[in-house]
């Protein structure tokens, strides 16, 4: 997960796109996110027609439920690997997390949804069958990852409470 944090920290530009490179998204999916950028801090895909294993679909539903329960954020797909975010929010957010954080995407969605209500949009995007590579995550690894995400969500909630006063400056950054 360090590669994601490192990639995010090196990203430049007004908007940063994250997209898994396993062929599940088509090039024409990007404009669907892009058209919602102006009035939002972040635009995330809401995976539809999910051609994934039962365990991965279950993991995503569990994360959605945990995010709603622990952080009071209601997003359809908070851990989705296809998102567009404003650079200012991304780099501010990264300073809040330890570098070895596993749930960076999940925490990023929670951060934007909590701190900028109404400034995160979910766009329905088909989630196609994997075209490149093979999933190397076993059911055992998914379970362990789920436990780690659970722990990190509670920790992130404490981080957010501690940063509440500091976020006022960031909130003034135009949408």
N, C-alpha and C positions, 0 to 999 in steps of 0.2 A: 504494500500500500504506500510505501515511501515514494515510489515512482509517480503516483498521482499527485501527492503533495509537492514533489519536486517540479513536476511539469507545470502545475498550477503556479508555483512561485516564480517560474521563469517566463510565464506567459505575459505578453504585452498587447496593447491595443485597447480600444474603448470597450469592446466586447470579447469575451473569451468563450470559445466553444469547446465542450468536451464531448467526445464521441468514441465509443469502443470501435475498434477496427476489425470486427469479426464478421462484417457483412450483413448485420441485422438491420441496418438503416440504409436507405437509398439516398443518393445525392439530392433528389428532389424533396427529401424530408427537411433539409436545412431551411429553405425559404419559408416553410410553415412555421418554424420557430422564429426566424428573422423578422417576419412581419409583425410580431408582437413585442419587439424589443423596446420601442420608443416609450411606452408607458409603464414599463416594468423594470425591476432590478434583476429579475431572473425569469427565464422561460424554460420550462422543463417538459420533456415528452411524457405523455401518459401512454404507456405501452398497451396496445390493443392487439387482438388476434395473437396472443402470446404463444408462440410455438416453442415452448420450453418444457423441461421435465417437471413432473409434479412437485419435486422437492424445491426447485427454484421458484415456482409459482407460490408454493406455500411459504417460503422464506420471505418473498416480497409482501405477501398478505400479512404475515406476522410483523414485519417492520412497519407497515402502515398502521396496524393496530397498536403496536408499542409506541410509535410516534404520537399517535392521538392520545394515548393514555398517559404517557410520561411527560410529554412536552405540550400537550393541548394544541397540536397542529394537525389539521385534517387535509392531507394531500393524498391523491390516489396512488402515486408512485414516487415517494420521496427519495428513493435510492437509485433512480434511473440513471444510466450511464450516457444520456444524450441530453445536454443542457447548454443554454447560452446565458452567461452572467456578465454583468457589468464589472469591469476590471476593478473599480474602486471598492466595491463590496467584497469581491473575492480576496483582494490582498489584505484588506482590514480583517476579514474573517480568519485568514490563515494565521495571523499573528496570535489569535486566541487559542489555537490548538497545538498540542504537542506534535512534533514532526512524525512520530511513529503511529499516529492515529489511524485506525482501520476504517472508521465510518465517516470519512471526510465528506463524501457526497451526501450522505444522510444528514449529517450535522449542518452542512451548507444549506440544504433545503429548509431545515428547521430554523436556522438563523434568519434567512431571508423572510420566511413566512411569519416568524414571530416579530421581527424588528420592523418589517415593512408590510403590514397587512394590506392586501389588495395590490401589492406590487410584484406578485409572483403569479404566473399564468401557466396552466397545464394545457398542452396541445396534444390531441389524440394522434398517435403515430403508430402504424402497424409495426409489430416486433416480429420480424421474419425469422425463419430458421437460420441458424448459424451457417454462414458460407465459408468462413475461414477458421482453421484451427479446430481444436476439440476442447471442450470444457474439461479442465483438470481438477475441478472441485468435487470431491466426493461428498456423500451424504454426511459422513462423520465430520468433514471439514466445514460443511455448511452449518451444522449444528454448533460447532465450536465458534465459528464466525458469528452466528446469531447470539451466542452468549456474550461474546466480546462487544457486539453492537449494543446489546442490552445494558451492559456495564457502562459503556461510553455514553449512551443517551442520558443516564442519570448524572454522570460526570459533566456532560455538556450543559445540562440544565443548571447545574451549580455555576459553571463558567458564565453562562448567560446572565444569571442573577448578579454575579459580581461585576459584570461589564455594563450593566444597565445604564449607569450615569454617563459612561464614556461614549455611548452610542448616539447621543443627541447630535453630535457634530456630524457623524456619518449620515444621519437621517436627513440632513440639509443638502446632501449631494443631490442634484436634480435627477429625476427619473429618466 
